[in-house]
Amino acid sequence: MARKTKEEAQETYNTLIDAAEKVFAEKGVTSTTLNDVALAAGMTRGAIYWHFKDKNALFQAMCDRAFLPMEAMLNEIASTPHKDPLAGIRQLNIHFLNLVTGNEHQQKVFDIIFHRCEKNSELIFFSAESEKRIECLAKVEALIQKAVDQGTLHADTDTWIAMQALHAYVIGIVHEWLEDTSAYCLMQHAEDMVDIFLAGLVARPPLKKPRPAEQACTMRLVVNQA
């Protein structure tokens, strides 16, 4: 009986997240109430509070469910020794684009985040998520550093800038594609779009430059010497 109860609780949990996705997409996150979600799920507010503390917790759970496959892939690639770390980065980003285009939940969640959500103080997801974001980006930068160590990328490659550019490029693709998903088949062109970036990274990687503070110190040194 306990096992059945656990399965029923999980089913209720998923039903509530499905309902939240639907209502958030229709009304926007800020305008949605927990009562809206309960009505869409055919349940009571009590059912929501049994699983979620508040709307922020529900929003967090919705995002976690969508992001989990991507995080699992990143962790697997980051923890596996690669003869070609750029191939791992390629696999990761193609996987990401295919998930967003081929999975209804991921596509809907990203559309909500990009277009149906106000990033205000009421949603602590965005501040709390920054730590997870930093951790994930650090793993990508580590893969780029491996490519530098192996000689695939220039020895003076600025791995931090390369990681930031890659992240902005891929997220930008998804953001713009969700504006008009009929414009082209992203799944069909995912490999080409990732390869475009990686080819540019190999051909002309960003090279390390003095940070602003270092540049200021250098300028002061030149002035003093003069």
Rosetta constraint file for C-alpha pairs under 8 A:
AtomPair CA 1 CA 5 HARMONIC 6.23 0.50
AtomPair CA 2 CA 6 HARMONIC 6.23 0.50
AtomPair CA 3 CA 7 HARMONIC 6.25 0.50
AtomPair CA 4 CA 8 HARMONIC 6.11 0.50
AtomPair CA 5 CA 9 HARMONIC 6.10 0.50
AtomPair CA 6 CA 10 HARMONIC 6.26 0.50
AtomPair CA 7 CA 11 HARMONIC 6.19 0.50
AtomPair CA 8 CA 12 HARMONIC 6.18 0.50
AtomPair CA 9 CA 13 HARMONIC 6.11 0.50
AtomPair CA 10 CA 14 HARMONIC 6.20 0.50
AtomPair CA 11 CA 15 HARMONIC 6.09 0.50
AtomPair CA 12 CA 16 HARMONIC 6.17 0.50
AtomPair CA 13 CA 17 HARMONIC 6.43 0.50
AtomPair CA 13 CA 51 HARMONIC 6.74 0.50
AtomPair CA 14 CA 18 HARMONIC 6.08 0.50
AtomPair CA 15 CA 19 HARMONIC 6.15 0.50
AtomPair CA 15 CA 41 HARMONIC 6.38 0.50
AtomPair CA 16 CA 20 HARMONIC 6.10 0.50
AtomPair CA 16 CA 37 HARMONIC 7.07 0.50
AtomPair CA 16 CA 38 HARMONIC 7.35 0.50
AtomPair CA 16 CA 41 HARMONIC 5.87 0.50
AtomPair CA 16 CA 48 HARMONIC 7.15 0.50
AtomPair CA 17 CA 21 HARMONIC 6.18 0.50
AtomPair CA 17 CA 58 HARMONIC 7.05 0.50
AtomPair CA 17 CA 61 HARMONIC 7.38 0.50
AtomPair CA 17 CA 62 HARMONIC 5.68 0.50
AtomPair CA 18 CA 22 HARMONIC 6.40 0.50
AtomPair CA 18 CA 41 HARMONIC 7.92 0.50
AtomPair CA 19 CA 23 HARMONIC 6.21 0.50
AtomPair CA 19 CA 37 HARMONIC 5.73 0.50
AtomPair CA 19 CA 38 HARMONIC 7.72 0.50
AtomPair CA 19 CA 40 HARMONIC 5.58 0.50
AtomPair CA 19 CA 41 HARMONIC 5.30 0.50
AtomPair CA 20 CA 24 HARMONIC 5.77 0.50
AtomPair CA 20 CA 37 HARMONIC 5.47 0.50
AtomPair CA 20 CA 40 HARMONIC 7.99 0.50
AtomPair CA 20 CA 58 HARMONIC 7.58 0.50
AtomPair CA 20 CA 59 HARMONIC 7.64 0.50
AtomPair CA 20 CA 62 HARMONIC 7.60 0.50
AtomPair CA 21 CA 25 HARMONIC 6.02 0.50
AtomPair CA 21 CA 62 HARMONIC 7.21 0.50
AtomPair CA 21 CA 105 HARMONIC 7.86 0.50
AtomPair CA 21 CA 108 HARMONIC 6.97 0.50
AtomPair CA 21 CA 109 HARMONIC 6.82 0.50
AtomPair CA 21 CA 112 HARMONIC 7.96 0.50
AtomPair CA 22 CA 26 HARMONIC 6.33 0.50
AtomPair CA 23 CA 27 HARMONIC 5.83 0.50
AtomPair CA 23 CA 28 HARMONIC 7.32 0.50
AtomPair CA 23 CA 32 HARMONIC 6.84 0.50
AtomPair CA 23 CA 36 HARMONIC 7.15 0.50
AtomPair CA 23 CA 37 HARMONIC 6.44 0.50
AtomPair CA 23 CA 40 HARMONIC 7.35 0.50
AtomPair CA 24 CA 28 HARMONIC 4.64 0.50
AtomPair CA 24 CA 29 HARMONIC 4.91 0.50
AtomPair CA 24 CA 32 HARMONIC 6.32 0.50
AtomPair CA 24 CA 112 HARMONIC 6.69 0.50
AtomPair CA 24 CA 116 HARMONIC 7.03 0.50
AtomPair CA 25 CA 29 HARMONIC 7.69 0.50
AtomPair CA 25 CA 108 HARMONIC 7.21 0.50
AtomPair CA 25 CA 111 HARMONIC 7.59 0.50
AtomPair CA 25 CA 112 HARMONIC 5.64 0.50
AtomPair CA 25 CA 116 HARMONIC 6.34 0.50
AtomPair CA 27 CA 31 HARMONIC 5.96 0.50
AtomPair CA 27 CA 32 HARMONIC 6.04 0.50
AtomPair CA 27 CA 116 HARMONIC 7.67 0.50
AtomPair CA 28 CA 32 HARMONIC 6.28 0.50
AtomPair CA 28 CA 112 HARMONIC 7.26 0.50
AtomPair CA 28 CA 116 HARMONIC 4.55 0.50
AtomPair CA 28 CA 117 HARMONIC 5.88 0.50
AtomPair CA 29 CA 112 HARMONIC 7.72 0.50
AtomPair CA 29 CA 116 HARMONIC 6.27 0.50
AtomPair CA 29 CA 117 HARMONIC 5.23 0.50
AtomPair CA 29 CA 118 HARMONIC 7.28 0.50
AtomPair CA 30 CA 117 HARMONIC 6.73 0.50
AtomPair CA 30 CA 118 HARMONIC 6.72 0.50
AtomPair CA 32 CA 36 HARMONIC 6.28 0.50
AtomPair CA 32 CA 37 HARMONIC 7.58 0.50
AtomPair CA 33 CA 37 HARMONIC 6.69 0.50
AtomPair CA 33 CA 55 HARMONIC 7.49 0.50
AtomPair CA 34 CA 38 HARMONIC 6.15 0.50
AtomPair CA 34 CA 45 HARMONIC 6.73 0.50
AtomPair CA 34 CA 48 HARMONIC 7.51 0.50
AtomPair CA 34 CA 54 HARMONIC 7.82 0.50
AtomPair CA 34 CA 55 HARMONIC 6.40 0.50
AtomPair CA 35 CA 39 HARMONIC 6.14 0.50
AtomPair CA 35 CA 44 HARMONIC 7.70 0.50
AtomPair CA 35 CA 45 HARMONIC 6.00 0.50
AtomPair CA 36 CA 40 HARMONIC 6.24 0.50
AtomPair CA 37 CA 41 HARMONIC 6.14 0.50
AtomPair CA 38 CA 42 HARMONIC 6.02 0.50
AtomPair CA 38 CA 43 HARMONIC 4.97 0.50
AtomPair CA 38 CA 44 HARMONIC 5.40 0.50
AtomPair CA 38 CA 45 HARMONIC 5.62 0.50
AtomPair CA 38 CA 47 HARMONIC 7.78 0.50
AtomPair CA 38 CA 48 HARMONIC 6.92 0.50
AtomPair CA 39 CA 43 HARMONIC 6.08 0.50
AtomPair CA 39 CA 44 HARMONIC 7.19 0.50
AtomPair CA 43 CA 47 HARMONIC 6.42 0.50
AtomPair CA 44 CA 48 HARMONIC 7.08 0.50
AtomPair CA 45 CA 49 HARMONIC 6.40 0.50
AtomPair CA 46 CA 50 HARMONIC 6.15 0.50
AtomPair CA 47 CA 51 HARMONIC 6.88 0.50
AtomPair CA 48 CA 52 HARMONIC 5.74 0.50
AtomPair CA 49 CA 53 HARMONIC 5.68 0.50
AtomPair CA 49 CA 54 HARMONIC 7.04 0.50
AtomPair CA 52 CA 57 HARMONIC 5.66 0.50
AtomPair CA 52 CA 58 HARMONIC 5.79 0.50
AtomPair CA 53 CA 57 HARMONIC 5.97 0.50
AtomPair CA 53 CA 58 HARMONIC 7.74 0.50
AtomPair CA 54 CA 58 HARMONIC 6.49 0.50
AtomPair CA 55 CA 59 HARMONIC 6.09 0.50
AtomPair CA 56 CA 60 HARMONIC 6.06 0.50
AtomPair CA 56 CA 122 HARMONIC 7.50 0.50
AtomPair CA 56 CA 123 HARMONIC 5.56 0.50
AtomPair CA 56 CA 124 HARMONIC 6.90 0.50
AtomPair CA 56 CA 125 HARMONIC 6.91 0.50
AtomPair CA 57 CA 61 HARMONIC 6.14 0.50
AtomPair CA 58 CA 62 HARMONIC 6.23 0.50
AtomPair CA 59 CA 63 HARMONIC 6.36 0.50
AtomPair CA 59 CA 125 HARMONIC 7.69 0.50
AtomPair CA 60 CA 64 HARMONIC 6.07 0.50
AtomPair CA 60 CA 125 HARMONIC 5.99 0.50
AtomPair CA 61 CA 65 HARMONIC 6.14 0.50
AtomPair CA 62 CA 66 HARMONIC 6.55 0.50
AtomPair CA 62 CA 109 HARMONIC 7.46 0.50
AtomPair CA 63 CA 67 HARMONIC 6.04 0.50
AtomPair CA 63 CA 109 HARMONIC 6.55 0.50
AtomPair CA 64 CA 68 HARMONIC 5.81 0.50
AtomPair CA 66 CA 105 HARMONIC 6.17 0.50
AtomPair CA 66 CA 106 HARMONIC 4.95 0.50
AtomPair CA 66 CA 109 HARMONIC 6.88 0.50
AtomPair CA 67 CA 71 HARMONIC 6.24 0.50
AtomPair CA 67 CA 106 HARMONIC 7.33 0.50
AtomPair CA 68 CA 72 HARMONIC 6.08 0.50
AtomPair CA 69 CA 73 HARMONIC 6.27 0.50
AtomPair CA 70 CA 74 HARMONIC 6.23 0.50
AtomPair CA 70 CA 92 HARMONIC 7.95 0.50
AtomPair CA 70 CA 95 HARMONIC 7.72 0.50
AtomPair CA 70 CA 96 HARMONIC 6.33 0.50
AtomPair CA 71 CA 75 HARMONIC 6.08 0.50
AtomPair CA 71 CA 136 HARMONIC 7.73 0.50
AtomPair CA 72 CA 76 HARMONIC 6.15 0.50
AtomPair CA 73 CA 77 HARMONIC 6.18 0.50
AtomPair CA 73 CA 92 HARMONIC 6.72 0.50
AtomPair CA 74 CA 78 HARMONIC 5.90 0.50
AtomPair CA 74 CA 92 HARMONIC 6.50 0.50
AtomPair CA 74 CA 136 HARMONIC 7.60 0.50
AtomPair CA 74 CA 139 HARMONIC 7.75 0.50
AtomPair CA 75 CA 79 HARMONIC 6.00 0.50
AtomPair CA 76 CA 80 HARMONIC 6.25 0.50
AtomPair CA 77 CA 88 HARMONIC 6.17 0.50
AtomPair CA 77 CA 92 HARMONIC 7.63 0.50
AtomPair CA 78 CA 139 HARMONIC 6.23 0.50
AtomPair CA 78 CA 140 HARMONIC 7.59 0.50
AtomPair CA 78 CA 142 HARMONIC 7.97 0.50
AtomPair CA 78 CA 143 HARMONIC 6.93 0.50
AtomPair CA 82 CA 88 HARMONIC 7.23 0.50
AtomPair CA 84 CA 88 HARMONIC 6.89 0.50
AtomPair CA 84 CA 147 HARMONIC 7.10 0.50
AtomPair CA 85 CA 89 HARMONIC 6.39 0.50
AtomPair CA 85 CA 143 HARMONIC 5.61 0.50
AtomPair CA 85 CA 144 HARMONIC 6.94 0.50
AtomPair CA 85 CA 146 HARMONIC 6.34 0.50
AtomPair CA 85 CA 147 HARMONIC 5.66 0.50
AtomPair CA 86 CA 90 HARMONIC 6.05 0.50
AtomPair CA 86 CA 143 HARMONIC 7.28 0.50
AtomPair CA 86 CA 144 HARMONIC 7.01 0.50
AtomPair CA 86 CA 147 HARMONIC 6.46 0.50
AtomPair CA 86 CA 198 HARMONIC 7.79 0.50
AtomPair CA 87 CA 91 HARMONIC 6.11 0.50
AtomPair CA 88 CA 92 HARMONIC 6.13 0.50
AtomPair CA 88 CA 143 HARMONIC 7.88 0.50
AtomPair CA 89 CA 93 HARMONIC 6.26 0.50
AtomPair CA 89 CA 140 HARMONIC 7.34 0.50
AtomPair CA 89 CA 143 HARMONIC 7.21 0.50
AtomPair CA 90 CA 94 HARMONIC 6.14 0.50
AtomPair CA 90 CA 194 HARMONIC 6.57 0.50
AtomPair CA 90 CA 195 HARMONIC 7.37 0.50
AtomPair CA 90 CA 198 HARMONIC 7.70 0.50
AtomPair CA 91 CA 95 HARMONIC 5.98 0.50
AtomPair CA 92 CA 96 HARMONIC 6.22 0.50
AtomPair CA 93 CA 97 HARMONIC 6.24 0.50
AtomPair CA 93 CA 170 HARMONIC 7.38 0.50
AtomPair CA 93 CA 194 HARMONIC 6.87 0.50
AtomPair CA 94 CA 98 HARMONIC 6.08 0.50
AtomPair CA 94 CA 190 HARMONIC 5.83 0.50
AtomPair CA 94 CA 191 HARMONIC 5.93 0.50
AtomPair CA 94 CA 194 HARMONIC 6.70 0.50
AtomPair CA 95 CA 99 HARMONIC 6.07 0.50
AtomPair CA 96 CA 100 HARMONIC 6.33 0.50
AtomPair CA 97 CA 101 HARMONIC 6.23 0.50
AtomPair CA 97 CA 170 HARMONIC 7.91 0.50
AtomPair CA 97 CA 174 HARMONIC 7.34 0.50
AtomPair CA 97 CA 186 HARMONIC 7.43 0.50
AtomPair CA 97 CA 187 HARMONIC 6.82 0.50
AtomPair CA 97 CA 190 HARMONIC 6.25 0.50
AtomPair CA 98 CA 102 HARMONIC 5.60 0.50
AtomPair CA 98 CA 103 HARMONIC 7.89 0.50
AtomPair CA 98 CA 186 HARMONIC 7.78 0.50
AtomPair CA 98 CA 187 HARMONIC 5.41 0.50
AtomPair CA 98 CA 190 HARMONIC 7.07 0.50
AtomPair CA 99 CA 103 HARMONIC 5.34 0.50
AtomPair CA 99 CA 106 HARMONIC 6.71 0.50
AtomPair CA 99 CA 107 HARMONIC 7.78 0.50
AtomPair CA 100 CA 104 HARMONIC 7.57 0.50
AtomPair CA 100 CA 106 HARMONIC 5.19 0.50
AtomPair CA 100 CA 107 HARMONIC 4.72 0.50
AtomPair CA 100 CA 110 HARMONIC 7.80 0.50
AtomPair CA 100 CA 174 HARMONIC 7.70 0.50
AtomPair CA 101 CA 106 HARMONIC 7.98 0.50
AtomPair CA 101 CA 107 HARMONIC 6.19 0.50
AtomPair CA 101 CA 186 HARMONIC 6.67 0.50
AtomPair CA 101 CA 187 HARMONIC 6.05 0.50
AtomPair CA 102 CA 107 HARMONIC 7.73 0.50
AtomPair CA 102 CA 187 HARMONIC 7.38 0.50
AtomPair CA 103 CA 107 HARMONIC 6.18 0.50
AtomPair CA 104 CA 108 HARMONIC 6.02 0.50
AtomPair CA 105 CA 109 HARMONIC 6.07 0.50
AtomPair CA 106 CA 110 HARMONIC 6.16 0.50
AtomPair CA 107 CA 111 HARMONIC 6.18 0.50
AtomPair CA 108 CA 112 HARMONIC 6.17 0.50
AtomPair CA 109 CA 113 HARMONIC 6.23 0.50
AtomPair CA 110 CA 114 HARMONIC 6.01 0.50
AtomPair CA 110 CA 175 HARMONIC 7.98 0.50
AtomPair CA 111 CA 115 HARMONIC 5.64 0.50
AtomPair CA 111 CA 116 HARMONIC 6.92 0.50
AtomPair CA 111 CA 175 HARMONIC 7.75 0.50
AtomPair CA 111 CA 178 HARMONIC 6.40 0.50
AtomPair CA 112 CA 116 HARMONIC 4.46 0.50
AtomPair CA 112 CA 117 HARMONIC 5.93 0.50
AtomPair CA 113 CA 117 HARMONIC 5.30 0.50
AtomPair CA 114 CA 175 HARMONIC 6.68 0.50
AtomPair CA 119 CA 123 HARMONIC 6.78 0.50
AtomPair CA 119 CA 126 HARMONIC 6.94 0.50
AtomPair CA 124 CA 128 HARMONIC 5.96 0.50
AtomPair CA 125 CA 129 HARMONIC 5.48 0.50
AtomPair CA 126 CA 130 HARMONIC 6.30 0.50
AtomPair CA 127 CA 131 HARMONIC 7.71 0.50
AtomPair CA 128 CA 132 HARMONIC 7.52 0.50
AtomPair CA 129 CA 133 HARMONIC 6.05 0.50
AtomPair CA 130 CA 134 HARMONIC 6.03 0.50
AtomPair CA 131 CA 135 HARMONIC 6.26 0.50
AtomPair CA 132 CA 136 HARMONIC 6.21 0.50
AtomPair CA 133 CA 137 HARMONIC 6.12 0.50
AtomPair CA 134 CA 138 HARMONIC 6.03 0.50
AtomPair CA 135 CA 139 HARMONIC 6.53 0.50
AtomPair CA 136 CA 140 HARMONIC 6.58 0.50
AtomPair CA 137 CA 141 HARMONIC 6.18 0.50
AtomPair CA 137 CA 163 HARMONIC 7.05 0.50
AtomPair CA 137 CA 167 HARMONIC 7.97 0.50
AtomPair CA 138 CA 142 HARMONIC 6.14 0.50
AtomPair CA 139 CA 143 HARMONIC 6.48 0.50
AtomPair CA 140 CA 144 HARMONIC 6.48 0.50
AtomPair CA 140 CA 163 HARMONIC 6.54 0.50
AtomPair CA 141 CA 145 HARMONIC 6.17 0.50
AtomPair CA 141 CA 159 HARMONIC 5.93 0.50
AtomPair CA 141 CA 160 HARMONIC 6.24 0.50
AtomPair CA 141 CA 162 HARMONIC 7.75 0.50
AtomPair CA 141 CA 163 HARMONIC 5.40 0.50
AtomPair CA 142 CA 146 HARMONIC 6.28 0.50
AtomPair CA 143 CA 147 HARMONIC 6.51 0.50
AtomPair CA 144 CA 148 HARMONIC 6.46 0.50
AtomPair CA 144 CA 159 HARMONIC 6.08 0.50
AtomPair CA 144 CA 162 HARMONIC 7.76 0.50
AtomPair CA 144 CA 163 HARMONIC 7.38 0.50
AtomPair CA 145 CA 149 HARMONIC 6.14 0.50
AtomPair CA 145 CA 159 HARMONIC 6.14 0.50
AtomPair CA 146 CA 150 HARMONIC 6.11 0.50
AtomPair CA 147 CA 151 HARMONIC 6.24 0.50
AtomPair CA 147 CA 152 HARMONIC 5.12 0.50
AtomPair CA 147 CA 153 HARMONIC 5.71 0.50
AtomPair CA 148 CA 152 HARMONIC 5.78 0.50
AtomPair CA 148 CA 153 HARMONIC 4.62 0.50
AtomPair CA 148 CA 154 HARMONIC 6.10 0.50
AtomPair CA 148 CA 155 HARMONIC 5.64 0.50
AtomPair CA 148 CA 157 HARMONIC 7.03 0.50
AtomPair CA 149 CA 153 HARMONIC 7.95 0.50
AtomPair CA 149 CA 155 HARMONIC 7.33 0.50
AtomPair CA 151 CA 155 HARMONIC 6.88 0.50
AtomPair CA 152 CA 202 HARMONIC 7.32 0.50
AtomPair CA 153 CA 157 HARMONIC 6.71 0.50
AtomPair CA 153 CA 201 HARMONIC 7.93 0.50
AtomPair CA 153 CA 202 HARMONIC 5.85 0.50
AtomPair CA 153 CA 205 HARMONIC 7.17 0.50
AtomPair CA 154 CA 202 HARMONIC 7.91 0.50
AtomPair CA 154 CA 205 HARMONIC 6.99 0.50
AtomPair CA 154 CA 207 HARMONIC 7.98 0.50
AtomPair CA 156 CA 207 HARMONIC 5.44 0.50
AtomPair CA 156 CA 208 HARMONIC 5.84 0.50
AtomPair CA 157 CA 162 HARMONIC 7.79 0.50
AtomPair CA 157 CA 205 HARMONIC 5.93 0.50
AtomPair CA 157 CA 206 HARMONIC 5.62 0.50
AtomPair CA 157 CA 207 HARMONIC 4.48 0.50
AtomPair CA 157 CA 208 HARMONIC 5.93 0.50
AtomPair CA 158 CA 162 HARMONIC 6.22 0.50
AtomPair CA 158 CA 205 HARMONIC 7.66 0.50
AtomPair CA 158 CA 206 HARMONIC 5.57 0.50
AtomPair CA 158 CA 207 HARMONIC 4.98 0.50
AtomPair CA 158 CA 208 HARMONIC 4.62 0.50
AtomPair CA 158 CA 209 HARMONIC 7.89 0.50
AtomPair CA 159 CA 163 HARMONIC 6.03 0.50
AtomPair CA 159 CA 206 HARMONIC 7.90 0.50
AtomPair CA 160 CA 164 HARMONIC 6.23 0.50
AtomPair CA 161 CA 165 HARMONIC 6.04 0.50
AtomPair CA 161 CA 206 HARMONIC 6.82 0.50
AtomPair CA 162 CA 166 HARMONIC 6.17 0.50
AtomPair CA 162 CA 201 HARMONIC 7.53 0.50
AtomPair CA 162 CA 205 HARMONIC 7.19 0.50
AtomPair CA 162 CA 206 HARMONIC 6.40 0.50
AtomPair CA 163 CA 167 HARMONIC 6.16 0.50
AtomPair CA 164 CA 168 HARMONIC 6.10 0.50
AtomPair CA 165 CA 169 HARMONIC 5.97 0.50
AtomPair CA 166 CA 170 HARMONIC 6.24 0.50
AtomPair CA 166 CA 197 HARMONIC 7.44 0.50
AtomPair CA 167 CA 171 HARMONIC 6.04 0.50
AtomPair CA 168 CA 172 HARMONIC 5.73 0.50
AtomPair CA 169 CA 173 HARMONIC 6.27 0.50
AtomPair CA 170 CA 174 HARMONIC 6.52 0.50
AtomPair CA 170 CA 194 HARMONIC 7.84 0.50
AtomPair CA 171 CA 175 HARMONIC 6.09 0.50
AtomPair CA 172 CA 176 HARMONIC 6.08 0.50
AtomPair CA 173 CA 177 HARMONIC 6.00 0.50
AtomPair CA 174 CA 178 HARMONIC 6.07 0.50
AtomPair CA 175 CA 179 HARMONIC 6.77 0.50
AtomPair CA 176 CA 180 HARMONIC 7.22 0.50
AtomPair CA 177 CA 181 HARMONIC 5.35 0.50
AtomPair CA 177 CA 183 HARMONIC 7.46 0.50
AtomPair CA 177 CA 186 HARMONIC 7.47 0.50
AtomPair CA 181 CA 185 HARMONIC 7.47 0.50
AtomPair CA 185 CA 189 HARMONIC 6.57 0.50
AtomPair CA 186 CA 190 HARMONIC 5.59 0.50
AtomPair CA 189 CA 193 HARMONIC 6.20 0.50
AtomPair CA 190 CA 194 HARMONIC 6.26 0.50
AtomPair CA 191 CA 195 HARMONIC 6.01 0.50
AtomPair CA 192 CA 196 HARMONIC 6.11 0.50
AtomPair CA 193 CA 197 HARMONIC 6.79 0.50
AtomPair CA 194 CA 198 HARMONIC 6.38 0.50
AtomPair CA 195 CA 199 HARMONIC 5.87 0.50
AtomPair CA 196 CA 200 HARMONIC 6.38 0.50
AtomPair CA 197 CA 201 HARMONIC 6.14 0.50
AtomPair CA 198 CA 202 HARMONIC 6.18 0.50
AtomPair CA 199 CA 203 HARMONIC 6.07 0.50
AtomPair CA 200 CA 204 HARMONIC 5.71 0.50
AtomPair CA 200 CA 205 HARMONIC 7.09 0.50
AtomPair CA 201 CA 205 HARMONIC 4.58 0.50
AtomPair CA 201 CA 206 HARMONIC 7.61 0.50
AtomPair CA 210 CA 214 HARMONIC 5.37 0.50
AtomPair CA 210 CA 215 HARMONIC 5.69 0.50
AtomPair CA 211 CA 215 HARMONIC 6.16 0.50
AtomPair CA 212 CA 216 HARMONIC 6.22 0.50
AtomPair CA 213 CA 217 HARMONIC 6.30 0.50
AtomPair CA 214 CA 218 HARMONIC 6.20 0.50
AtomPair CA 215 CA 219 HARMONIC 6.20 0.50
AtomPair CA 216 CA 220 HARMONIC 6.25 0.50
AtomPair CA 217 CA 221 HARMONIC 6.21 0.50
AtomPair CA 218 CA 222 HARMONIC 6.33 0.50
AtomPair CA 219 CA 223 HARMONIC 6.27 0.50
AtomPair CA 220 CA 224 HARMONIC 6.09 0.50
AtomPair CA 221 CA 225 HARMONIC 6.16 0.50
AtomPair CA 222 CA 226 HARMONIC 6.23 0.50
